[in-house]
């Protein structure tokens, strides 16, 4: 029997980088589901629900604040203030995470790096890309649930 040349699909597959066995497909799926819920809570203005996706002492360090936000109460207060500002401006924000990379650590935490696109849509207007950021999170499991222990955000338009 004569060897056949590889199909286009086989050629593309052979050029792909090898898939790491360091993280299971289930963990990746859990992380994806976590972020879908997490960002939808934020975009809906559910301050307490979003804050509960952090550990009790969770840290959120956005570049727009001089100091990180610490703890669920402060996290929820920040979302309430943001939601009020958006309502007053008649604008909706949607956070879209992509390029999510999960790196399990020896201590059982997950280091997750992703790109966050924040789209802003004024009432009756056209959506626009508002911000492009990189999120670096440390996720932990508490009672089986993934939670953010720490989040550091950098913006593409700032050093």
JODAUR-V651054 format. One record per pair of residues at least 12 apart in sequence whose ideal C-beta (glycine too) atoms are under 7 Angstrom apart, sorted by the first residue. I is the first residue (numbers start at 0). J is the second residue. If there is no record, write none. Layout:
i:I j:J
i:I j:J
This chain:
i:21 j:103
i:22 j:101
i:22 j:103
i:26 j:101
i:27 j:101
i:29 j:145
i:30 j:99
i:30 j:101
i:30 j:109
i:30 j:111
i:30 j:138
i:30 j:145
i:31 j:99
i:33 j:145
i:34 j:96
i:34 j:99
i:37 j:49
i:37 j:52
i:38 j:94
i:38 j:96
i:40 j:52
i:41 j:78
i:41 j:94
i:42 j:92
i:42 j:93
i:42 j:94
i:44 j:78
i:44 j:82
i:46 j:75
i:46 j:78
i:46 j:79
i:46 j:82
i:47 j:75
i:49 j:78
i:50 j:71
i:50 j:74
i:50 j:75
i:50 j:78
i:51 j:71
i:52 j:146
i:52 j:147
i:53 j:71
i:53 j:74
i:53 j:146
i:53 j:147
i:54 j:139
i:54 j:141
i:54 j:146
i:54 j:148
i:55 j:70
i:55 j:71
i:56 j:69
i:56 j:70
i:57 j:70
i:57 j:71
i:57 j:74
i:57 j:147
i:57 j:148
i:58 j:149
i:58 j:150
i:59 j:74
i:59 j:150
i:60 j:150
i:60 j:151
i:60 j:152
i:61 j:152
i:62 j:152
i:62 j:153
i:62 j:154
i:62 j:157
i:89 j:121
i:89 j:122
i:90 j:119
i:90 j:120
i:90 j:121
i:91 j:120
i:92 j:117
i:92 j:118
i:92 j:119
i:92 j:129
i:93 j:118
i:94 j:115
i:94 j:117
i:95 j:116
i:95 j:118
i:96 j:113
i:96 j:115
i:97 j:113
i:97 j:114
i:98 j:113
i:98 j:114
i:99 j:111
i:99 j:113
i:100 j:112
i:108 j:137
i:108 j:138
i:108 j:139
i:108 j:148
i:109 j:138
i:110 j:137
i:111 j:136
i:111 j:138
i:112 j:133
i:112 j:135
i:113 j:134
i:114 j:133
i:115 j:132
i:115 j:134
i:116 j:128
i:116 j:131
i:117 j:129
i:117 j:130
i:130 j:154
i:131 j:155
i:132 j:152
i:132 j:153
i:132 j:154
i:132 j:155
i:133 j:153
i:134 j:150
i:134 j:152
i:135 j:151
i:136 j:149
i:136 j:150
i:137 j:149
